Amino acid sequence: MTARKNLRGATIALAVGLAFLAGGCSAGSDESSGGASSANVAEDSAGFSSEGGTATEPAKKTTKVDPAALTDPAASRQIRTAEMTLQVNDVAEATVKVRGIASASEGLVQKEDSTFGARPGKGSSVITLRVPVDRLDPAIERVGELGRTLDLRTSSKDVTAQVADLDSRVLSQEKSVERLRALLAEADSVRDVISIEAELSTREADLESLQAQAAAVKDKAALSTLVVTLDVPRAGAPEDDDSGFLAGLSTGWDGLKSGTVVVLTVIGVLLPIGVVLAVIGVPAYFGYRRLRRPAPGPVNP
């Protein structure tokens, strides 16, 4: 019985001691540096210190990237871009169709620089489309049907890790801003208020910058960029690159026409000269023959 009483007494004494110790630590925290807020500002979890009214550089934190975002294909983020150059017969008509393709793909026309001539065979257009990343390939196929594709270039960049990193940094910065706002609400001296507000402004600016970066990357990953250049066939440029019997026949006919033109040109150049030579040379020739005739000899009796 005596042992039980001694054990119970020791337990109660230990509990009272721990409670007193906790109360003493709390009281000491409230009385240090002229107030509770001064102590909190001095040792902010992000590294902020109000000693002398200045702020120290916050400790750098390791950003954690969600491994699931890197392995899950559905969570993959890709920035895709494409550039196309087409020859069309009517630039104005093709431009209208390109706008329609953007609308049908649930995208938009981000920029357009078009010049239309008075005739269908004149003008050019450069249109920048933004379409969902999963509809970029169908949009390229539909645009390619409007004319003859002269050039097509595509590129892709994986930004899954970058998006996850920015999201993590934004979350950490938001928590840091919330802590400083809580400290500002508890501050009870002008010195502490000025120090906390200065650091709070800096961290809010950093937070806005991170949020803007994350939004820009996500926008590029959500909507792909397709730049379409429309132009008319240049004068003298072959429109088709066909081969076979018809192409050979066409080439032979063109060669025959070219040869005939050359022969006729030569004849046309030589004909006046031949006429002049004939007018002068024929009488001279007959006169020369008459002069060369032998004189008649004496007649024998």
Buried (B, 14 or more C-beta within 10 A) or exposed (E): EEEEEEEEEEEEEEEEEEEEEEEEEEEEEEEEBEBBBBBBBBEBEBBBBBEEEEBEEBEEEEEEBBEEBEEEEEEBBBBBBBBBBBBBBBBBBBBEBBBEBBEEBEBEBBEBEBEBEEEBEEBBBBBBBBBEBEBBBEBBEBBBEBBBBEEEEBEEEEBBEBBBBBBBBBEBBBEBBEBBEEBBEEBEBEBBBEBBEBBBEBBBEBBEEBBEBBEEBBEBBEBBBBBBBBBBBEEEEEEEEEEEEEEEEEEEEEEEEEEEEEEEEEEEEEEEEEEEEEEEEEEEEEEEEEEEEEEEEEEEE
